[in-house]
Amino acid sequence: MTKLLRFTILAAAVLQLAFAQQKGGPLPIPDPISIPAIIASGNVVSGPTVGPDGNAYLIVTAIQTATPPVTTTTQLICVGETSHTINWKATLTGTFFSAPALGALSTGGLGPIFLTTSEPVVVPLANASSTPVSANEPKLVIVDVTSATNLTTPPATNTVPIPANTLSAPQVAPNGTVVYVLAQTSPSLTTTGTTPTITPGGATLYGFTLTGSPVISVKLF
């Protein structure tokens, strides 16, 4: 019975997030459902991505709460090839992180690590009829691994907001000087009086330097 209850709760959460991709508006939920309390815990791991230094880089998200809303903590973790242990952890802010993409220095060593995070609007699971939580701007996350020395000195991070609903995983150019991100916006519906107007979605390819400065912006549609 406990496993079935957990499965039902997780399935409901997945369905909510799947239909929560359009930023900035309430979600159409036909039948409000009230759940008095939720206990959720666990970890989600993605990766590994292996760098030219031989180390493995993974994303670990810890989910823990006894009452809504569900809280999460996400970290980028480096596991050393020679140390056979965790070299450092970088705590990240955001939701729905991509797999890490690794940059390279001109000297041949590991450069910055890039991730993207998408931020949908989410209705609190405890009360499906309540007001949706406002979404944050999706962003490119840049992790300066050269500033990391050990577990007590994590790498510095920088973020670049990107106007969109969802972002692709970043891709670093072969020459190692530009990181590309595809940004997509969802169609939106507005009503003036009784006349509805649909604004089509779009897609834009962005290019940034390894420090996050814009290089290109090409609207695809």
N, C-alpha and C positions, 0 to 999 in steps of 0.2 A: 504494500500500500504506500509506504514512504517513497519508494522508487517511482511509483506511478504518479504521486503528487509532484515530485520534483520534475518529472518529465513534462507534466501538464503545465507547470509554471514556466519552465524553460521554453516550451513550445509557444506559449502565449507571448513571452518576451520576444522571441525570434520573429513571430508574425507582426508584432507591433513595430519592431525595428525595420522589417522589410517594407512596410507601408509608410515609413516615416522619412522618406528620402527627399520630399519637397520641403525646402526651407521656408520658414516664415509664416505658416498657416496651420490652423487646427486640423487634426486628422478626422476623417469621416468614420465614426464608429457607431453603428446602428443601435446596439444594445449595450448601455452602460453596465459594467460589471464591477461590483465592489468586492475587494479581497481585504479582510481585516488586517492581516499581517503576512509577511513573507520572510523566510530565512533562506538566503542564497549565499553560497560560498564556492570557491573553486579557483582554478587557474587556467588560462588559455595561453598556449605557446605557439609562436610562428617562427619559421626559420628552419635550420640555420643558414646564414649567408657567410661564406668563408672568404676572408680577405687575403691579399697578397702576403700578409704577415703570418698566414697560417692559422690565425685565431678565428673562432666562430662567434658570430654575432646573432643574437636572438631577441625577439620581443616577447616579454612575459607580462600578462595582465592578470592581476589578482582581483577577484570579485568577492566582496564581503559586506554583508549587511544583515541585520536582524529585523529591521523595519524599513519600508520604502522611504526615500528612493534608494536604489541600488548604487553603491559606491564602488569605484574601481581605481586601482593604482597600476600604472603601466611603466615598465622599465626596459631600457635597452641594456642587455647584459653581454659582456665580452668574456668568453671562456678561452683561456690561453692554451696554445698548442703545446708549449713546452712546460708550462706550470701545472697543467691538468687541473686547474681550479678557476674560480671566477676572478678575473683581473679587476674589473670595475663594473659598477651599475650606474646608469644615468636615468633619473626619474623624468618621465615625459608627461606633458599636459595635453589632453585631447582624447578623442574617441576614434575607434576604427582605424588603427594604424596599418600602413602598408608594410611590406617586408623592407628591410633596409637595403639601400643601394650604396655601394662603396666608391668613394672618390680616390684618386691617387695623386701623390705629390710629384713634382717634376723630378725629384731625386729618386723616385721609384717606390717610396714608402707609402703607407696608407694615409690618405687624406681624410677630409670630412666624410661623415656618414649621413645620408639623406633619407628621410621618411616623409610620407604625407599622412595627414589625418583628415577624415571627413566628419562633419558634425551635423547629423540630421536632427530634426525636431522630434522629441520623444514625449509621449504622454506618460505620466507616472502610472506604473502598473497597478498600484493599490486602488486607484480610482480612475477608470477609463474615461469618465465623463469630465475630468478636471482639465484645467487649462494646460496646454502643452508647454513644456520647458523650452525657453528660447534657445535657438541654435547659435553656436559660435561660428566665426568665420573659419572655413577650412584653411589649412596652412601647410607650408613646406617647413619641415623641421631639420635644422642643420646641427649636427653633433661634432664638436671639435675634439676628436680623439687624441690629438697631440697634447691636450691640456690634462689628460687623465694619467694618473700615476698609480693609484691603488684604490681600494674600496672606500677609503676616507677622503679621497680627492677625486670626485667624479668629473667627467668631462663637461665643459661648458656647452650650453645649447643656445641656439638662436632660432627664431621663427619668422617666416615671411607669410603674412595673410594673402590668400588668393581668392578673389571674388568668384564663387561657384557654389554648387551643391555638393558635388563629389569630385575627388581628385584621383588620378591614376597613381600607380606606384612610380616613383621617380626613376629616370634612366640617365646615366652619366655617359656623355659622349666619349668615343674611343680616345680622343686626345686629352680627355680628363679635365677640360677647362669649362664645360657647360653642362648643367643638369637640366633635363627637360621634364615637364609635368603637363599632362593633359587635364584640363579643367572642364567639367560639364555642368550646365545649369538645366534644371527641370522646367517643363512647361508650367505656366502659372495662369490662374483664372481670376479675373476681376469682373465686378459687376457694377455698371453705372445705371442706377434705376433698376430696370428689369432687363437690361441688355447685357449679356455676358460677353466678355472679350478674352480670348485665349492668346497668350503670348508664347510663341514656340520656344523650346529649349535651344541651347546652343553649345558649342564646344570651341575651346581656344587652347592652342598650344603655347605654353610659356617656356622660356629659356632663362636660366639664371647663372651667374658666376658661382664659383664654389663658396663665395661669402654671402650670396643671396641678392646681389645686385641684378636688376632686370637686364636681359640682353635682347630678347625678342618676344613679341606677342602677336600670334597669327590666328585670326578668327577663322575657323574652318566652316561653320554654318551657324 
